Amino acid sequence: MIKAILFDLDGTFADTSPDLSYALNCMRSTRSMPPIDESQTRAFTSSGARGLIAAGLGISSEHPEYPLLRDEFLDLYEKNLCRYSRLFDGISTLIDNLESTHFVWGIVTNKASRFALPLMKYLGYDHRAACIVCGDTTPFTKPHPEPLLAAARSIGIPPNQCVYLGDDKRDIQAGKAALMTTIAVSYGYLNDSDPAQWQADHIIDHPEELVHWLKNQ
């Protein structure tokens, strides 16, 4: 019996790409580079600073300047966490439905707590989530299963009674390793990958599809 629904944050629960793109364009502006459209960096959002800096500045994580650029990018992003970020369409209705039908729900993200916790507060869902496991909550990040197992322990529900939703192959790998039911969301960033190839237990194209899927379990 499914008792808990756990969500990845960026690309699954909230559309954070616009603010990450904004921080990147701030960096481009200080270097007299023209802004680039968010659509050009959106697919790299799940790769974090590493992917976005490579896409927007052409600097790989192996470049000697990368650590300074990463710190600059993260500082800018921290100051603009919820300028344009919003819940994905249908997430609000989904959460209301889960709560009204007594499902427990929470967040498991690779995003560091300095960003994830205030973002959830800005969005107005920090106090409603049963748990928020961040990238620095445990010594591991996805695709390692420990963050998901830590979430299960936090909410007191066995992993095999939890569902994990994500928009990246690492989410599905982590969920499977934790022995959770896995759902890939095709509306997310996808990291330029095809969710049909991730071997998830199910794929949804819109958050509210989860409601119908749960009714059939």
N, C-alpha and C positions, 0 to 999 in steps of 0.2 A: 504494500500500500504506500503510495506517495504521500508524504506529509510535509515536505519542505521544497521550496523552489529557490535556488541560488542563481544569481545573475553575475556575469561579468559586467564591468561598469562602462568603460569606453566602447562604443560601437554596439552595445547590447541594451543597456539600461538608459544611457544618456548619449546624446550626440554632442561630443566635446570637440570634434574636429575644427569648428570655426574659431574657437579660442586658441587652440594650438597653432592654427594657421595665422592668427593675429599676432601671436608672439614671434613667430618666424618672420612675418613681414616687418615687424619692428626691427628685427636684426638686419633685414635686408635694407631697410630705410637708412639706418645709421651707416651703412656701407655704400650708400648712393646707388642701390640696386632697386629696380622697379618692383612693385608688389606683384605677387603671383596669386592667381585665383585659387581659392580653397579646393576646388575640384581637382587641381593638379597634385595636391598633397594628401587628399583624403584617404586614398588607399594605403598610405604609409602610416596612418595614425596609430595602428596597433603595434608598430615597431618603436613607438616612443621617440625620444629625442634623437636616438641614433638614426632612425629611418627618416625623420623629418629634416634633420640637419643635412643629411645626404641629399634628400630631394630638393631642399630649398637653397642650400649653399654649396652643394657639390663637395662636401667634406665628409670623408668616411670616418668611422670610429677608430681606425688605425692611424689617422693623421695626427701629428704631434700637437696641433692646435685644437683638436677635438675636445679635450677635457674642459678648456676654458670656454669654448663655444657652448658646450652642454650646460655648464653652470649659468652662463648668460641667458640661454634659452629658458632654463627651468625657473630662474628668478623672474624673468618677464612673464612666464606663464602663471606663476604663483600670484602675481599682481593682477592678473586678468582671468581668473579662474572661471568666472561665470558671467562674462560680458555678453556672450552670445550662446553659450551652451544651454541646451534644453533636453527634457526627456524626449525620447523617441515617441512619435505618434502611436497611441494605443497603450503605452506603458502605464499611464495614470489609471486608465480604466481597468487594465489588467491587475494592478496592485489592489485597487478597491475590491475587485472580484475575489482575489486571493484572500484578502483579509475577511471579507464577508462570509467566505466558505471555510474559514479557519485553517488555511494553509499558512505555515511559517515561511517567511521569505528573508533573504539576505543578499549581501554583495560579497563577492570574492574577486579581487582585482590585483593586477601586478602594479597598479599605480601606488606610489608611495603615500603614506598617511598624511604627509604635509599638504598633499593635493586632494586626495580622495575624501578625507573627512570634512574639510571645509566645503568642498564641492557638494557633497551630499547634504550638508546643512543649507547651502545656498539654494539647492533644488527643493528643499523642504521635506526631505525623506530620511534624514539621519535618525530621527527619533522613532521612525516607523520600522526601520530594518531591524530584524532580530540579531543580526551580526553584520559587521563590516570588516572583512579581513583584507588587509592591504599588502602591498608588495614587501613591506618591511615588518609585517606582523610576525612572520615566522622566518627562519633562516633560508627558506626556499621560495622560489616563485614558480608559477606555472611555466612549463608543463609538469613540474613536480606535483604530485598529488597532495603534499602536506598542507598547503593553504586551504584546500577543500576539506581535508580531514579535520583541520583546526576549526573550520566553520561548523562541521557536523558536531564536533565535541562541544562547541560553544552553545549551540542551540539544543543539544541533547537529543539529537535524532540520528539514528544509524545511517551511514552513507548510502546503503542500498534502499533507503526510503527518501532519498534526496534526488532532485533533478538539477542539472547544471546547464545553463544556457550561455553560449558564447559565440562570438563572431570571428574567432581565430582558431586555427588548427590546434594550437597549444591548449586552448580551452577544452577541446574534445579529448585530447590526449590526457590532460590532467583529470578530467571527469571519469574517463574509463579506468585510469590507474587507481582512482579512489573508489571504484566500483559503484559509481553513481550512474543514473540514466542521463544520457547526454543529448542535448538539442542544439543544433547549429542554427543560427539566425542569418538568413540570407539578406536581410535589410542592413546589416552592419558594414564594417569597413573591409572585412575579408582578407586584408593584407595581400591583395592581388592574387587570391587563391580561390579555388572552387570548393564550396562546402560539401558538394556531393562526393568529393574525394576524401573527406575526413573520417568516414566511417562512423558518423554520429548515429545515434539510435533513431533520430527524427530530425527533420528540417522544417522550420517555419518561415514564412515570408512576411509575417506581421505579428506583433506581440499578442494581439487578441486571439490568434489561432491557438495559443497555449490553453486557453479556457476550454475550447472544444476538445483538444487533445486530452486534457485531464479528465473530462467527463467520460471519456471512453476507456479510461484505465481501470 
